[in-house]
């Protein structure tokens, strides 16, 4: 009976030690220019040389404990319309791409390492799943295009499930010594579609409960049951648990949350952000600690062949399939293909599959395990640490020159204000004479005035900076209002009923896309205050042109507003932009659109009645290159 309390105590100590390491790395990485997940792996590697505590990483721990919350949280934030817009590219990379990668890597290590072909194909299957956690975190930090993040994350969500199915088929064939193409296709469809069906059914059942319950604690508990339950139920039916979690998460994030109150949606997102942070942190730390250092040295040549095969296979898959996708749907610019190629990191799924290899494989199991760890480490440490510079070199992400100037002006303004406040305090405390205070006060006031004028001119010439600042400030103000309500509730000033009503109003605005739209419209009005005549241009463009159009319009000093949920007018997959400008600049902006919009719209579902738009009936549109443009005169600008 004494063994259980001792085991529980050891587990508690281990959990606290790991969380302490995670916290210290999270604090330290703020000063380092490397991805957080890479820093965790490095910390785990350091610990593995002189481990203060022992950890055994098993496939059950990865697949049953860590993978469901990580995949569910990622799927929860994916919008179905974003996946729909990138469906061709994601579909090509997640299914044919995984199959081609398995074959190319398998034949590569078979030829280079000398593994038997069936065993080599097992390695190709388990290493074909990408893990974009570190890359997507960089995308968010650097402000990369949302559609690019959708591409990388969407591919990973679906190719995880595909890779597990392909690996299982390859492993069964290797152990049985024979392979049937027809049986493999049938098994693949059965396992993949079965997993998706399980996720769909459980996601729908959870959404029905959400409609009947309005309690964020209960609804958060249901989402937790959905994340783990969909995986376990699918595995019990011998179908893909990963695909079940993906589908359940996407269903929950797109349809389930419609039945939730704004407060519940915010609480749910905060909960899953925390769970994903803890799961991701512990997983990558454990990966670093579990690396078999001796085996890495012993199998350094096979690992090198494995890395080479994976990198070449990734290039052979990404560039031709992206080109094919662009011919079909014009979804992926060539620069994005480069990011997708280099961002094909390997991680948790590959390690879980490698750890689950049966001992019946004999010595080859040890070689496959070492090769998998080696490839995962290479992609995390080599590719993960260089993604930031790649994104900047390609001009996809990173601060613009105007943003850097904005940061410099803000930094100088705040430092001068702090210096002035210090001098004023010294004067009031009697440490500075009145004469000296007046002299220095005038100096600081003139510096502040010049910086204020410079900042005003910069914001006038680059309204997109003002948009970002206003959105951030408004969100901070709403969060402050929310915190004030919490204090009033704790003090007994507000009843639970009144608090819930007021909190719901603030939460609704925090989640509303309309808040950002209204703020951006006000910024446009401010920037056009001196214009004698104002136009609003509504431009429908092909989504592949969006980055170039955005950049060109911002360079013209007229950043557009992206209008979401406008599929009824723009047609599936097209992008709608709103541009405010002085009337005399209309020809210039039309020329910009003609130069940047080369691809024709997907016109199959374009609406012509324009019903339900906030602008009323639209005038006749005109074509500018591949864009369809509607021009509307502004007679009176009112705040609503």
FILONU-739054 format. One record per residue (C-alpha): chain; x negated, z, y. Coordinates in steps of 0.1 Angstrom, whole numbers, m for minus. Example, Ala and Ser with C-alpha at 12.3 -4.5 7.8 and 13.67 -1.06 7.14 Angstrom:
2
ch:A&x:m123&z:78&y:m45
ch:A&x:m137&z:71&y:m11
***
This chain:
640
ch:A&x:0&z:0&y:0
ch:A&x:m30&z:5&y:23
ch:A&x:m40&z:m31&y:20
ch:A&x:m11&z:m45&y:41
ch:A&x:m17&z:m23&y:72
ch:A&x:m54&z:m32&y:70
ch:A&x:m47&z:m69&y:67
ch:A&x:m23&z:m67&y:96
ch:A&x:m48&z:m48&y:117
ch:A&x:m75&z:m75&y:110
ch:A&x:m50&z:m102&y:119
ch:A&x:m42&z:m85&y:152
ch:A&x:m79&z:m81&y:161
ch:A&x:m86&z:m117&y:152
ch:A&x:m57&z:m129&y:173
ch:A&x:m68&z:m109&y:203
ch:A&x:m104&z:m121&y:199
ch:A&x:m93&z:m157&y:198
ch:A&x:m70&z:m153&y:228
ch:A&x:m98&z:m137&y:247
ch:A&x:m121&z:m166&y:240
ch:A&x:m93&z:m191&y:250
ch:A&x:m88&z:m172&y:283
ch:A&x:m125&z:m171&y:291
ch:A&x:m129&z:m208&y:284
ch:A&x:m98&z:m217&y:304
ch:A&x:m113&z:m198&y:334
ch:A&x:m148&z:m212&y:330
ch:A&x:m136&z:m248&y:326
ch:A&x:m121&z:m248&y:361
ch:A&x:m157&z:m250&y:373
ch:A&x:m168&z:m276&y:347
ch:A&x:m159&z:m313&y:349
ch:A&x:m150&z:m316&y:312
ch:A&x:m116&z:m316&y:295
ch:A&x:m103&z:m282&y:285
ch:A&x:m99&z:m292&y:248
ch:A&x:m135&z:m304&y:247
ch:A&x:m147&z:m271&y:261
ch:A&x:m128&z:m253&y:234
ch:A&x:m144&z:m273&y:206
ch:A&x:m178&z:m267&y:221
ch:A&x:m170&z:m229&y:223
ch:A&x:m160&z:m230&y:187
ch:A&x:m192&z:m248&y:177
ch:A&x:m213&z:m221&y:194
ch:A&x:m193&z:m194&y:177
ch:A&x:m197&z:m211&y:143
ch:A&x:m235&z:m206&y:143
ch:A&x:m232&z:m168&y:146
ch:A&x:m195&z:m161&y:138
ch:A&x:m183&z:m126&y:150
ch:A&x:m152&z:m132&y:129
ch:A&x:m143&z:m154&y:99
ch:A&x:m116&z:m180&y:101
ch:A&x:m106&z:m204&y:73
ch:A&x:m88&z:m235&y:85
ch:A&x:m64&z:m249&y:60
ch:A&x:m40&z:m279&y:60
ch:A&x:m11&z:m255&y:58
ch:A&x:m22&z:m237&y:90
ch:A&x:m26&z:m270&y:109
ch:A&x:5&z:m288&y:96
ch:A&x:29&z:m259&y:93
ch:A&x:20&z:m237&y:123
ch:A&x:2&z:m258&y:150
ch:A&x:14&z:m294&y:146
ch:A&x:52&z:m289&y:150
ch:A&x:51&z:m271&y:184
ch:A&x:25&z:m295&y:197
ch:A&x:44&z:m326&y:187
ch:A&x:78&z:m312&y:197
ch:A&x:65&z:m302&y:232
ch:A&x:51&z:m337&y:237
ch:A&x:82&z:m354&y:225
ch:A&x:104&z:m331&y:246
ch:A&x:88&z:m344&y:278
ch:A&x:90&z:m381&y:268
ch:A&x:118&z:m400&y:284
ch:A&x:136&z:m424&y:262
ch:A&x:137&z:m450&y:290
ch:A&x:99&z:m448&y:293
ch:A&x:95&z:m454&y:256
ch:A&x:121&z:m482&y:258
ch:A&x:101&z:m499&y:285
ch:A&x:69&z:m497&y:264
ch:A&x:86&z:m502&y:231
ch:A&x:68&z:m534&y:221
ch:A&x:32&z:m521&y:227
ch:A&x:39&z:m487&y:212
ch:A&x:56&z:m503&y:182
ch:A&x:27&z:m527&y:176
ch:A&x:0&z:m500&y:179
ch:A&x:19&z:m473&y:159
ch:A&x:28&z:m494&y:128
ch:A&x:8&z:m526&y:124
ch:A&x:m20&z:m510&y:143
ch:A&x:m23&z:m481&y:119
ch:A&x:m21&z:m504&y:89
ch:A&x:m49&z:m527&y:103
ch:A&x:m70&z:m497&y:112
ch:A&x:m67&z:m483&y:77
ch:A&x:m79&z:m516&y:62
ch:A&x:m107&z:m522&y:87
ch:A&x:m121&z:m487&y:85
ch:A&x:m117&z:m486&y:47
ch:A&x:m136&z:m519&y:41
ch:A&x:m162&z:m508&y:67
ch:A&x:m171&z:m476&y:50
ch:A&x:m168&z:m492&y:16
ch:A&x:m194&z:m517&y:26
ch:A&x:m216&z:m494&y:47
ch:A&x:m214&z:m461&y:28
ch:A&x:m208&z:m474&y:m7
ch:A&x:m176&z:m455&y:m13
ch:A&x:m152&z:m470&y:m38
ch:A&x:m126&z:m491&y:m20
ch:A&x:m96&z:m469&y:m30
ch:A&x:m114&z:m438&y:m17
ch:A&x:m125&z:m456&y:14
ch:A&x:m89&z:m467&y:22
ch:A&x:m79&z:m430&y:19
ch:A&x:m104&z:m422&y:47
ch:A&x:m91&z:m452&y:67
ch:A&x:m56&z:m438&y:64
ch:A&x:m64&z:m402&y:74
ch:A&x:m86&z:m412&y:104
ch:A&x:m61&z:m437&y:118
ch:A&x:m40&z:m411&y:136
ch:A&x:m49&z:m407&y:173
ch:A&x:m47&z:m374&y:192
ch:A&x:m44&z:m380&y:229
ch:A&x:m41&z:m343&y:240
ch:A&x:m74&z:m343&y:260
ch:A&x:m68&z:m377&y:275
ch:A&x:m32&z:m370&y:286
ch:A&x:m44&z:m338&y:303
ch:A&x:m69&z:m359&y:322
ch:A&x:m42&z:m384&y:332
ch:A&x:m22&z:m355&y:347
ch:A&x:m52&z:m341&y:365
ch:A&x:m64&z:m374&y:380
ch:A&x:m29&z:m388&y:388
ch:A&x:m30&z:m418&y:364
ch:A&x:1&z:m440&y:362
ch:A&x:29&z:m424&y:343
ch:A&x:35&z:m455&y:322
ch:A&x:m1&z:m454&y:310
ch:A&x:3&z:m418&y:299
ch:A&x:36&z:m429&y:281
ch:A&x:17&z:m456&y:263
ch:A&x:m11&z:m433&y:250
ch:A&x:12&z:m404&y:242
ch:A&x:40&z:m426&y:227
ch:A&x:15&z:m444&y:204
ch:A&x:1&z:m411&y:192
ch:A&x:36&z:m395&y:186
ch:A&x:46&z:m423&y:163
ch:A&x:13&z:m433&y:147
ch:A&x:9&z:m397&y:135
ch:A&x:39&z:m401&y:113
ch:A&x:28&z:m436&y:102
ch:A&x:m7&z:m425&y:94
ch:A&x:5&z:m396&y:72
ch:A&x:27&z:m420&y:52
ch:A&x:m1&z:m446&y:48
ch:A&x:m26&z:m418&y:38
ch:A&x:m2&z:m405&y:12
ch:A&x:3&z:m439&y:m3
ch:A&x:m34&z:m446&y:m3
ch:A&x:m42&z:m413&y:m19
ch:A&x:m16&z:m417&y:m46
ch:A&x:m30&z:m452&y:m54
ch:A&x:m66&z:m438&y:m55
ch:A&x:m57&z:m410&y:m79
ch:A&x:m36&z:m433&y:m101
ch:A&x:m61&z:m461&y:m101
ch:A&x:m36&z:m488&y:m92
ch:A&x:m17&z:m500&y:m62
ch:A&x:16&z:m519&y:m59
ch:A&x:22&z:m536&y:m25
ch:A&x:60&z:m536&y:m30
ch:A&x:61&z:m500&y:m40
ch:A&x:39&z:m491&y:m10
ch:A&x:63&z:m508&y:14
ch:A&x:93&z:m492&y:m2
ch:A&x:77&z:m457&y:m1
ch:A&x:66&z:m463&y:35
ch:A&x:101&z:m472&y:47
ch:A&x:117&z:m444&y:27
ch:A&x:94&z:m417&y:40
ch:A&x:93&z:m430&y:76
ch:A&x:130&z:m437&y:80
ch:A&x:140&z:m406&y:61
ch:A&x:120&z:m384&y:85
ch:A&x:135&z:m401&y:115
ch:A&x:170&z:m396&y:101
ch:A&x:164&z:m359&y:95
ch:A&x:152&z:m354&y:131
ch:A&x:181&z:m373&y:144
ch:A&x:207&z:m353&y:125
ch:A&x:191&z:m319&y:133
ch:A&x:187&z:m329&y:170
ch:A&x:223&z:m339&y:172
ch:A&x:234&z:m306&y:156
ch:A&x:213&z:m286&y:181
ch:A&x:228&z:m305&y:210
ch:A&x:263&z:m295&y:198
ch:A&x:253&z:m259&y:199
ch:A&x:238&z:m263&y:234
ch:A&x:272&z:m276&y:246
ch:A&x:289&z:m244&y:234
ch:A&x:263&z:m218&y:245
ch:A&x:251&z:m211&y:280
ch:A&x:223&z:m186&y:274
ch:A&x:187&z:m197&y:279
ch:A&x:173&z:m172&y:254
ch:A&x:197&z:m184&y:226
ch:A&x:190&z:m221&y:235
ch:A&x:153&z:m215&y:236
ch:A&x:155&z:m199&y:201
ch:A&x:175&z:m229&y:189
ch:A&x:148&z:m253&y:202
ch:A&x:122&z:m233&y:183
ch:A&x:143&z:m235&y:151
ch:A&x:146&z:m272&y:157
ch:A&x:109&z:m278&y:161
ch:A&x:98&z:m259&y:129
ch:A&x:131&z:m265&y:110
ch:A&x:130&z:m303&y:113
ch:A&x:95&z:m304&y:99
ch:A&x:102&z:m280&y:70
ch:A&x:135&z:m297&y:61
ch:A&x:120&z:m332&y:61
ch:A&x:91&z:m320&y:39
ch:A&x:116&z:m305&y:15
ch:A&x:132&z:m339&y:11
ch:A&x:97&z:m355&y:7
ch:A&x:100&z:m375&y:39
ch:A&x:79&z:m375&y:71
ch:A&x:80&z:m341&y:88
ch:A&x:60&z:m353&y:117
ch:A&x:84&z:m382&y:125
ch:A&x:113&z:m357&y:121
ch:A&x:98&z:m335&y:148
ch:A&x:91&z:m365&y:170
ch:A&x:127&z:m378&y:168
ch:A&x:142&z:m343&y:172
ch:A&x:120&z:m336&y:202
ch:A&x:129&z:m369&y:220
ch:A&x:166&z:m364&y:212
ch:A&x:165&z:m328&y:225
ch:A&x:146&z:m338&y:257
ch:A&x:169&z:m367&y:265
ch:A&x:204&z:m358&y:253
ch:A&x:202&z:m321&y:244
ch:A&x:192&z:m309&y:278
ch:A&x:222&z:m327&y:294
ch:A&x:243&z:m299&y:280
ch:A&x:220&z:m272&y:294
ch:A&x:222&z:m255&y:328
ch:A&x:193&z:m261&y:352
ch:A&x:181&z:m226&y:347
ch:A&x:180&z:m231&y:309
ch:A&x:161&z:m263&y:313
ch:A&x:134&z:m247&y:335
ch:A&x:131&z:m217&y:311
ch:A&x:129&z:m241&y:281
ch:A&x:102&z:m262&y:297
ch:A&x:82&z:m231&y:307
ch:A&x:85&z:m217&y:272
ch:A&x:73&z:m249&y:255
ch:A&x:45&z:m254&y:280
ch:A&x:32&z:m219&y:271
ch:A&x:36&z:m225&y:233
ch:A&x:18&z:m258&y:236
ch:A&x:m10&z:m243&y:256
ch:A&x:m16&z:m215&y:231
ch:A&x:m12&z:m237&y:200
ch:A&x:m35&z:m264&y:215
ch:A&x:m61&z:m239&y:226
ch:A&x:m63&z:m220&y:193
ch:A&x:m63&z:m252&y:173
ch:A&x:m92&z:m269&y:191
ch:A&x:m111&z:m236&y:191
ch:A&x:m106&z:m233&y:154
ch:A&x:m117&z:m269&y:149
ch:A&x:m150&z:m261&y:165
ch:A&x:m154&z:m230&y:144
ch:A&x:m146&z:m247&y:112
ch:A&x:m171&z:m275&y:115
ch:A&x:m193&z:m275&y:84
ch:A&x:m227&z:m277&y:101
ch:A&x:m248&z:m281&y:70
ch:A&x:m225&z:m309&y:57
ch:A&x:m227&z:m327&y:91
ch:A&x:m265&z:m329&y:87
ch:A&x:m264&z:m338&y:51
ch:A&x:m239&z:m367&y:57
ch:A&x:m252&z:m379&y:90
ch:A&x:m256&z:m415&y:78
ch:A&x:m221&z:m418&y:64
ch:A&x:m207&z:m401&y:95
ch:A&x:m225&z:m428&y:116
ch:A&x:m209&z:m455&y:96
ch:A&x:m175&z:m438&y:99
ch:A&x:m179&z:m436&y:137
ch:A&x:m189&z:m472&y:139
ch:A&x:m161&z:m484&y:117
ch:A&x:m135&z:m464&y:137
ch:A&x:m147&z:m476&y:171
ch:A&x:m148&z:m513&y:160
ch:A&x:m114&z:m510&y:143
ch:A&x:m99&z:m495&y:174
ch:A&x:m112&z:m524&y:195
ch:A&x:m100&z:m550&y:170
ch:A&x:m66&z:m534&y:169
ch:A&x:m60&z:m526&y:206
ch:A&x:m71&z:m557&y:224
ch:A&x:m54&z:m584&y:203
ch:A&x:m22&z:m563&y:199
ch:A&x:m21&z:m555&y:237
ch:A&x:m26&z:m592&y:244
ch:A&x:2&z:m601&y:220
ch:A&x:24&z:m575&y:237
ch:A&x:17&z:m589&y:271
ch:A&x:28&z:m624&y:258
ch:A&x:60&z:m609&y:245
ch:A&x:70&z:m584&y:272
ch:A&x:42&z:m582&y:299
ch:A&x:38&z:m544&y:294
ch:A&x:1&z:m537&y:294
ch:A&x:m25&z:m548&y:321
ch:A&x:m60&z:m555&y:306
ch:A&x:m74&z:m524&y:323
ch:A&x:m49&z:m502&y:304
ch:A&x:m61&z:m518&y:271
ch:A&x:m96&z:m506&y:279
ch:A&x:m83&z:m470&y:284
ch:A&x:m61&z:m472&y:253
ch:A&x:m92&z:m483&y:233
ch:A&x:m115&z:m456&y:245
ch:A&x:m88&z:m430&y:246
ch:A&x:m81&z:m433&y:208
ch:A&x:m94&z:m398&y:201
ch:A&x:m89&z:m382&y:167
ch:A&x:m79&z:m346&y:161
ch:A&x:m56&z:m322&y:144
ch:A&x:m37&z:m346&y:121
ch:A&x:m69&z:m362&y:107
ch:A&x:m84&z:m328&y:100
ch:A&x:m53&z:m315&y:83
ch:A&x:m52&z:m346&y:60
ch:A&x:m89&z:m343&y:52
ch:A&x:m85&z:m306&y:44
ch:A&x:m56&z:m314&y:21
ch:A&x:m77&z:m338&y:0
ch:A&x:m74&z:m328&y:m37
ch:A&x:m104&z:m314&y:m55
ch:A&x:m98&z:m341&y:m82
ch:A&x:m118&z:m365&y:m59
ch:A&x:m149&z:m345&y:m67
ch:A&x:m181&z:m350&y:m46
ch:A&x:m164&z:m378&y:m26
ch:A&x:m140&z:m352&y:m12
ch:A&x:m169&z:m334&y:5
ch:A&x:m182&z:m367&y:19
ch:A&x:m147&z:m376&y:33
ch:A&x:m144&z:m341&y:48
ch:A&x:m178&z:m343&y:65
ch:A&x:m171&z:m379&y:78
ch:A&x:m137&z:m368&y:92
ch:A&x:m152&z:m338&y:111
ch:A&x:m180&z:m360&y:124
ch:A&x:m156&z:m387&y:137
ch:A&x:m134&z:m361&y:153
ch:A&x:m163&z:m345&y:170
ch:A&x:m176&z:m378&y:183
ch:A&x:m143&z:m389&y:197
ch:A&x:m138&z:m355&y:214
ch:A&x:m173&z:m350&y:227
ch:A&x:m183&z:m386&y:235
ch:A&x:m151&z:m403&y:244
ch:A&x:m132&z:m373&y:258
ch:A&x:m160&z:m364&y:283
ch:A&x:m163&z:m399&y:296
ch:A&x:m127&z:m408&y:301
ch:A&x:m126&z:m394&y:337
ch:A&x:m154&z:m417&y:348
ch:A&x:m139&z:m447&y:330
ch:A&x:m106&z:m442&y:347
ch:A&x:m123&z:m440&y:381
ch:A&x:m145&z:m471&y:374
ch:A&x:m114&z:m491&y:365
ch:A&x:m96&z:m479&y:396
ch:A&x:m67&z:m465&y:376
ch:A&x:m70&z:m429&y:387
ch:A&x:m89&z:m406&y:409
ch:A&x:m86&z:m398&y:446
ch:A&x:m85&z:m427&y:471
ch:A&x:m107&z:m427&y:502
ch:A&x:m76&z:m417&y:523
ch:A&x:m69&z:m388&y:499
ch:A&x:m106&z:m377&y:502
ch:A&x:m104&z:m379&y:540
ch:A&x:m71&z:m359&y:539
ch:A&x:m87&z:m332&y:518
ch:A&x:m117&z:m331&y:542
ch:A&x:m95&z:m327&y:572
ch:A&x:m74&z:m300&y:555
ch:A&x:m105&z:m282&y:545
ch:A&x:m120&z:m283&y:580
ch:A&x:m87&z:m272&y:595
ch:A&x:m83&z:m242&y:572
ch:A&x:m119&z:m231&y:576
ch:A&x:m118&z:m234&y:614
ch:A&x:m85&z:m214&y:614
ch:A&x:m101&z:m187&y:592
ch:A&x:m131&z:m185&y:616
ch:A&x:m108&z:m182&y:647
ch:A&x:m88&z:m155&y:630
ch:A&x:m120&z:m136&y:622
ch:A&x:m131&z:m138&y:659
ch:A&x:m97&z:m127&y:671
ch:A&x:m99&z:m96&y:648
ch:A&x:m134&z:m88&y:661
ch:A&x:m121&z:m90&y:696
ch:A&x:m92&z:m67&y:689
ch:A&x:m115&z:m43&y:672
ch:A&x:m138&z:m42&y:701
ch:A&x:m167&z:m60&y:684
ch:A&x:m165&z:m90&y:707
ch:A&x:m162&z:m90&y:745
ch:A&x:m133&z:m107&y:763
ch:A&x:m157&z:m132&y:779
ch:A&x:m172&z:m143&y:745
ch:A&x:m138&z:m143&y:729
ch:A&x:m124&z:m167&y:756
ch:A&x:m154&z:m190&y:753
ch:A&x:m152&z:m192&y:715
ch:A&x:m114&z:m193&y:715
ch:A&x:m115&z:m225&y:736
ch:A&x:m141&z:m241&y:714
ch:A&x:m121&z:m234&y:682
ch:A&x:m88&z:m245&y:699
ch:A&x:m103&z:m278&y:709
ch:A&x:m116&z:m284&y:674
ch:A&x:m82&z:m276&y:659
ch:A&x:m65&z:m299&y:683
ch:A&x:m89&z:m328&y:674
ch:A&x:m84&z:m322&y:637
ch:A&x:m47&z:m321&y:641
ch:A&x:m47&z:m354&y:659
ch:A&x:m69&z:m369&y:632
ch:A&x:m46&z:m356&y:605
ch:A&x:m15&z:m370&y:623
ch:A&x:m31&z:m405&y:626
ch:A&x:m41&z:m404&y:589
ch:A&x:m6&z:m394&y:578
ch:A&x:9&z:m421&y:600
ch:A&x:m13&z:m448&y:586
ch:A&x:m10&z:m435&y:550
ch:A&x:26&z:m422&y:546
ch:A&x:21&z:m417&y:508
ch:A&x:m1&z:m387&y:516
ch:A&x:27&z:m372&y:536
ch:A&x:51&z:m378&y:508
ch:A&x:29&z:m359&y:484
ch:A&x:24&z:m330&y:509
ch:A&x:61&z:m327&y:516
ch:A&x:71&z:m328&y:479
ch:A&x:45&z:m301&y:471
ch:A&x:56&z:m279&y:501
ch:A&x:93&z:m283&y:493
ch:A&x:87&z:m273&y:457
ch:A&x:66&z:m243&y:467
ch:A&x:94&z:m233&y:492
ch:A&x:121&z:m235&y:464
ch:A&x:99&z:m214&y:441
ch:A&x:96&z:m188&y:468
ch:A&x:134&z:m188&y:472
ch:A&x:137&z:m183&y:435
ch:A&x:112&z:m154&y:435
ch:A&x:132&z:m138&y:464
ch:A&x:164&z:m139&y:444
ch:A&x:146&z:m122&y:415
ch:A&x:135&z:m94&y:438
ch:A&x:170&z:m90&y:452
ch:A&x:184&z:m88&y:417
ch:A&x:159&z:m61&y:407
ch:A&x:167&z:m41&y:438
ch:A&x:204&z:m42&y:430
ch:A&x:213&z:m62&y:461
ch:A&x:227&z:m90&y:441
ch:A&x:250&z:m88&y:411
ch:A&x:242&z:m108&y:379
ch:A&x:271&z:m132&y:387
ch:A&x:259&z:m139&y:422
ch:A&x:223&z:m142&y:412
ch:A&x:232&z:m167&y:385
ch:A&x:252&z:m188&y:409
ch:A&x:224&z:m189&y:436
ch:A&x:196&z:m194&y:410
ch:A&x:215&z:m223&y:395
ch:A&x:217&z:m240&y:429
ch:A&x:179&z:m237&y:434
ch:A&x:171&z:m247&y:398
ch:A&x:193&z:m277&y:401
ch:A&x:174&z:m289&y:431
ch:A&x:140&z:m282&y:415
ch:A&x:150&z:m305&y:386
ch:A&x:167&z:m331&y:407
ch:A&x:151&z:m364&y:412
ch:A&x:173&z:m367&y:443
ch:A&x:153&z:m340&y:461
ch:A&x:122&z:m362&y:460
ch:A&x:142&z:m392&y:470
ch:A&x:157&z:m375&y:500
ch:A&x:123&z:m362&y:511
ch:A&x:107&z:m396&y:508
ch:A&x:135&z:m412&y:528
ch:A&x:129&z:m386&y:556
ch:A&x:92&z:m394&y:556
ch:A&x:100&z:m431&y:559
ch:A&x:123&z:m423&y:588
ch:A&x:96&z:m403&y:605
ch:A&x:70&z:m430&y:601
ch:A&x:94&z:m456&y:615
ch:A&x:106&z:m435&y:644
ch:A&x:91&z:m458&y:670
ch:A&x:103&z:m491&y:656
ch:A&x:130&z:m510&y:675
ch:A&x:146&z:m525&y:644
ch:A&x:143&z:m512&y:608
ch:A&x:149&z:m529&y:575
ch:A&x:152&z:m515&y:540
ch:A&x:139&z:m538&y:513
ch:A&x:151&z:m533&y:477
ch:A&x:126&z:m550&y:454
ch:A&x:131&z:m555&y:417
ch:A&x:98&z:m563&y:400
ch:A&x:84&z:m566&y:365
ch:A&x:71&z:m532&y:353
ch:A&x:37&z:m546&y:345
ch:A&x:33&z:m555&y:382
ch:A&x:41&z:m520&y:395
ch:A&x:5&z:m506&y:398
ch:A&x:m6&z:m537&y:418
ch:A&x:25&z:m537&y:440
ch:A&x:22&z:m500&y:447
ch:A&x:m15&z:m504&y:457
ch:A&x:m9&z:m534&y:479
ch:A&x:20&z:m518&y:497
ch:A&x:1&z:m486&y:503
ch:A&x:m28&z:m506&y:517
ch:A&x:m3&z:m521&y:541
ch:A&x:7&z:m486&y:552
ch:A&x:42&z:m489&y:537
ch:A&x:43&z:m470&y:504
ch:A&x:74&z:m477&y:483
ch:A&x:99&z:m453&y:468
ch:A&x:105&z:m458&y:430
ch:A&x:142&z:m456&y:423
ch:A&x:149&z:m441&y:388
ch:A&x:180&z:m445&y:367
ch:A&x:187&z:m479&y:382
ch:A&x:189&z:m498&y:350
ch:A&x:225&z:m509&y:358
ch:A&x:212&z:m531&y:385
ch:A&x:175&z:m539&y:377
ch:A&x:180&z:m547&y:340
ch:A&x:163&z:m531&y:311
ch:A&x:125&z:m526&y:316
ch:A&x:124&z:m538&y:353
ch:A&x:113&z:m516&y:381
ch:A&x:131&z:m510&y:414
ch:A&x:113&z:m502&y:446
ch:A&x:127&z:m492&y:481
ch:A&x:105&z:m501&y:511
ch:A&x:112&z:m491&y:547
ch:A&x:96&z:m512&y:574
ch:A&x:99&z:m525&y:610
ch:A&x:119&z:m558&y:609
ch:A&x:90&z:m578&y:624
ch:A&x:69&z:m569&y:593
ch:A&x:93&z:m584&y:568
ch:A&x:74&z:m618&y:564
ch:A&x:41&z:m599&y:558
ch:A&x:56&z:m577&y:531
ch:A&x:73&z:m606&y:514
ch:A&x:39&z:m623&y:513
ch:A&x:24&z:m592&y:497
ch:A&x:51&z:m593&y:470
ch:A&x:46&z:m630&y:464
ch:A&x:8&z:m624&y:459
ch:A&x:12&z:m594&y:436
ch:A&x:44&z:m603&y:416
ch:A&x:34&z:m631&y:392
ch:A&x:56&z:m623&y:363
ch:A&x:93&z:m632&y:361
ch:A&x:119&z:m605&y:357
ch:A&x:138&z:m598&y:325
ch:A&x:171&z:m612&y:337
ch:A&x:191&z:m608&y:305
ch:A&x:210&z:m577&y:318
ch:A&x:207&z:m579&y:356
ch:A&x:239&z:m568&y:372
ch:A&x:254&z:m588&y:400
ch:A&x:282&z:m565&y:412
ch:A&x:259&z:m537&y:423
ch:A&x:285&z:m510&y:417
ch:A&x:277&z:m474&y:423
ch:A&x:246&z:m479&y:445
ch:A&x:241&z:m455&y:474
ch:A&x:236&z:m485&y:497
ch:A&x:270&z:m501&y:494
ch:A&x:274&z:m539&y:487
ch:A&x:241&z:m557&y:487
ch:A&x:235&z:m590&y:505
ch:A&x:222&z:m620&y:487
ch:A&x:188&z:m616&y:472
ch:A&x:157&z:m638&y:476
ch:A&x:128&z:m644&y:454
ch:A&x:93&z:m634&y:464
ch:A&x:70&z:m646&y:436
ch:A&x:84&z:m629&y:405
ch:A&x:103&z:m602&y:425
ch:A&x:139&z:m602&y:435
ch:A&x:143&z:m588&y:471
ch:A&x:174&z:m576&y:490
ch:A&x:170&z:m569&y:527
ch:A&x:193&z:m544&y:545
ch:A&x:194&z:m537&y:582
ch:A&x:195&z:m500&y:592
ch:A&x:219&z:m494&y:621
ch:A&x:219&z:m456&y:620
ch:A&x:197&z:m431&y:601
ch:A&x:213&z:m398&y:591
ch:A&x:201&z:m369&y:571
ch:A&x:223&z:m360&y:542
***
